[in-house]
């Protein structure tokens, strides 16, 4: 008699429960089916289909060029590879910063066409009405404060945010506003560790840090960076677990050599 293994899906509720019991939340980005399948099997709690696909997948300097269609494509591929992890998708630049109706329509389309379980939006009080409308439609939203890459042209740098008192206070206010609006979690990117810990302790929803120290309720990294697939990108907060760029280069070079030497395919590798 066969016994089917029951895989319990991570949900927005279970993410919040993890904070309550003091269990740290693990999140990695993913952009395609094959990677998502491997990450899902690893036990990661959340796979973020980030608009960082514009950088690591398409080679753009910023996240701004990626479109809603692009994000739906990547998210649907990831969703097909996941049985356990919660699939969280970014809404891209320009789809939610303006009118409330446009933000709502983009969010509904993403949920209907991509298979995402929740959406992530960058910003605080300035987009709070848009977030409320999306959440009121039954769509879970994760906030994103600190370094918000979609606003890079306003910031002018990818440096640490909220180092001065005024910006730190705004971040605290925004975090509380996002919680009050109904967000189930907030990503805190590249802010001082002490501030991130303070914000995390002030909220009953979890925080996910990237370059924000270990006082957050969870951590996220771009999977291509964590695996060492992005050459010469090593910010202070990044722990590189592999050097796949070199491994891939070496393997491809060996393949080239084997083909040219008539070593591949050999007799056992042909019909």
C-alpha positions as a printed Julia matrix, in Angstrom:
271×3 Matrix{Float64}:
   0.0    0.0     0.0
   1.44   3.35   -1.0
   1.35   6.26    1.41
   1.25   9.76   -0.06
   3.34  12.27    1.85
   1.19  15.21    2.89
   2.96  18.51    2.24
   1.59  21.38    4.28
   1.58  24.65    2.37
   3.14  27.69    4.02
   0.52  30.46    4.19
   0.41  34.07    5.29
  -1.17  32.85    8.54
   1.63  30.39    9.21
   4.19  33.14    8.51
   2.59  35.27   11.22
   2.45  32.26   13.56
   6.19  31.74   13.08
   6.82  35.2    14.55
   4.6   34.43   17.54
   6.55  31.28   18.4
   9.94  32.85   17.71
  10.78  30.77   14.63
  12.81  32.65   12.03
  11.37  32.88    8.51
  13.5   31.92    5.5
  12.93  33.57    2.13
  14.83  33.39   -1.16
  14.05  34.82   -4.57
  13.23  32.58   -7.5
  12.43  33.29  -11.13
  11.92  29.96  -12.91
  10.43  26.48  -12.49
  13.65  24.52  -12.07
  15.09  26.78   -9.38
  11.73  27.02   -7.61
  11.44  23.23   -7.47
  14.9   22.93   -5.88
  14.26  25.74   -3.4
  10.86  24.31   -2.47
  12.47  20.95   -1.73
  15.1   22.68    0.44
  12.4   23.72    2.91
  12.56  27.48    2.34
   9.41  29.1     3.7
   8.82  31.79    1.07
   9.94  32.15   -2.52
   9.89  35.78   -3.6
   9.48  36.33   -7.32
  11.26  39.64   -7.15
  11.38  42.38   -9.73
  15.11  41.81   -9.22
  14.56  39.47  -12.19
  15.17  42.65  -14.19
  18.75  42.66  -12.85
  19.82  39.04  -12.49
  17.67  37.49  -15.2
  17.51  40.22  -17.86
  20.65  42.27  -17.19
  19.08  45.68  -16.54
  20.79  48.11  -14.17
  17.59  48.74  -12.2
  14.28  46.98  -11.55
  12.29  49.65  -13.38
  12.05  48.11  -16.89
  10.33  44.87  -15.86
   6.65  44.75  -16.83
   3.54  43.21  -15.31
   3.51  40.66  -18.13
   7.13  39.76  -17.33
   6.31  39.32  -13.64
   3.29  37.15  -14.41
   5.47  34.95  -16.63
   8.16  34.46  -13.97
   5.68  34.02  -11.14
   3.61  31.39  -12.94
   6.8   29.41  -13.65
   7.77  29.53   -9.97
   4.26  28.64   -8.8
   4.3   25.49  -10.93
   7.47  24.38   -9.15
   6.22  24.87   -5.59
   4.29  22.47   -3.4
   5.17  23.87    0.03
   6.62  27.39   -0.11
   4.47  30.49   -0.13
   4.9   32.26   -3.48
   5.22  36.02   -3.0
   5.41  38.23   -6.1
   6.46  41.84   -6.59
   4.13  44.22   -8.33
   6.4   46.09  -10.77
   7.12  49.8   -10.94
   4.3   51.93  -12.33
   1.5   49.47  -11.63
   0.46  50.64   -8.15
   2.04  54.01   -7.3
  -0.67  56.0    -9.1
  -4.41  55.52   -9.04
  -6.07  53.17   -6.59
  -8.09  51.56   -9.37
  -5.0   50.81  -11.48
  -3.22  49.29   -8.48
  -6.25  47.12   -7.76
  -6.52  45.96  -11.38
  -2.81  45.08  -11.55
  -3.03  43.15   -8.29
  -6.1   41.2    -9.39
  -4.51  40.35  -12.73
  -1.32  39.15  -11.05
  -3.25  36.9    -8.67
  -5.55  35.5   -11.37
  -2.87  34.8   -13.98
   0.31  33.96  -12.04
  -0.64  31.61   -9.22
   0.98  33.85   -6.6
  -0.26  33.55   -3.03
   0.57  37.14   -2.03
   2.01  40.36   -3.43
   4.79  42.71   -2.3
   4.58  46.48   -2.77
   7.26  49.08   -2.02
   6.39  52.18    0.0
   4.53  53.41    3.07
   1.87  56.01    3.76
   2.05  57.47    0.24
   0.47  54.28   -1.19
  -1.55  53.21    1.84
  -4.96  53.71    0.18
  -3.9   51.5    -2.73
  -2.7   48.81   -0.34
  -5.97  48.93    1.6
  -8.03  48.44   -1.54
  -5.93  45.46   -2.61
  -6.15  43.86    0.84
  -9.89  44.54    1.02
 -10.22  42.53   -2.19
  -8.82  39.52   -0.35
  -5.25  39.77   -1.67
  -2.5   39.42    0.97
   0.12  42.17    0.82
   3.68  42.3     2.14
   5.11  45.79    2.56
   8.66  46.87    1.72
  10.51  49.74    3.44
  14.04  51.09    3.65
  15.94  50.81    0.4
  13.14  50.44   -2.13
  14.82  49.7    -5.48
  11.9   51.0    -7.55
  12.7   54.46   -6.12
  16.4   54.31   -6.97
  16.26  57.43   -9.14
  14.87  59.39   -6.19
  17.51  58.03   -3.8
  20.36  58.25   -6.31
  22.25  55.45   -4.53
  21.87  51.87   -3.31
  23.37  52.86    0.05
  21.96  52.28    3.53
  18.67  54.08    4.21
  17.17  55.59    7.38
  20.51  56.46    8.96
  19.31  59.93    9.95
  16.63  60.5    12.57
  14.0   61.98   10.26
  14.08  59.1     7.8
  14.19  56.56   10.64
  11.07  58.1    12.19
   9.27  58.04    8.85
  10.15  54.38    8.46
   8.68  53.6    11.89
   5.51  55.51   11.01
   5.24  53.76    7.66
   5.71  50.33    9.27
   2.86  50.95   11.7
   0.68  52.25    8.85
   1.33  49.12    6.79
   0.47  46.94    9.76
  -2.72  48.93   10.39
  -3.67  48.62    6.71
  -3.55  44.83    7.05
  -0.18  43.81    5.61
   0.86  40.33    6.78
   4.61  41.11    6.75
   7.14  43.81    5.86
  10.5   43.52    4.11
  13.13  45.86    5.61
  15.99  46.44    3.19
  19.41  47.89    3.92
  18.7   49.85    7.1
  20.68  50.0    10.37
  20.38  46.76   12.35
  19.35  48.56   15.54
  16.48  50.32   13.77
  15.34  47.08   12.13
  15.29  45.32   15.5
  13.33  48.19   17.07
  10.75  48.13   14.29
  10.49  44.34   14.44
   9.78  44.41   18.17
   7.16  47.15   17.75
   5.07  45.15   15.28
   2.9   42.07   15.69
   3.45  41.16   12.01
   6.81  39.7    10.95
   9.67  41.6     9.34
  11.97  40.07    6.73
  15.39  41.65    6.54
  17.92  42.01    3.76
  20.96  43.93    4.9
  19.04  44.81    8.06
  20.76  42.67   10.7
  19.62  39.65   12.68
  16.94  41.4    14.73
  14.32  40.85   12.01
  11.87  37.95   12.13
  13.3   36.45    8.95
  15.83  36.93    6.17
  15.76  37.11    2.39
  18.51  37.0    -0.22
  18.55  37.04   -4.01
  19.16  33.39   -4.85
  21.6   34.19   -7.68
  23.72  36.2    -5.23
  23.53  33.57   -2.47
  24.63  30.84   -4.89
  27.46  32.95   -6.31
  25.99  33.17   -9.8
  26.4   36.95   -9.96
  30.09  37.66  -10.49
  31.79  40.47   -8.55
  28.69  41.38   -6.49
  29.5   41.01   -2.81
  27.8   43.58   -0.57
  28.52  43.43    3.15
  25.26  41.67    4.02
  25.65  38.87    1.45
  26.76  35.42    2.57
  27.75  33.48   -0.56
  27.1   29.75   -0.04
  28.52  28.6    -3.39
  30.53  29.98   -6.29
  28.33  28.71   -9.11
  29.62  31.29  -11.58
  33.03  29.62  -11.51
  31.55  26.12  -11.38
  29.39  26.8   -14.43
  32.29  28.4   -16.31
  34.52  25.4   -15.55
  31.86  22.88  -16.57
  31.08  24.69  -19.81
  34.78  24.97  -20.65
  35.21  21.22  -20.1
  32.22  20.56  -22.37
  33.74  22.73  -25.1
  37.04  20.87  -24.78
  35.34  17.46  -24.89
  33.34  18.35  -28.01
  36.39  19.65  -29.85
  38.46  16.61  -28.83
  35.73  14.24  -30.1
  35.42  12.92  -26.54
  31.73  13.82  -26.31
  29.55  12.0   -27.07
  31.28   8.67  -26.49
  29.91   5.23  -27.4
  27.81   5.05  -24.26
  26.2    8.42  -24.97
  24.71   7.66  -28.38
  21.96   5.45  -29.82
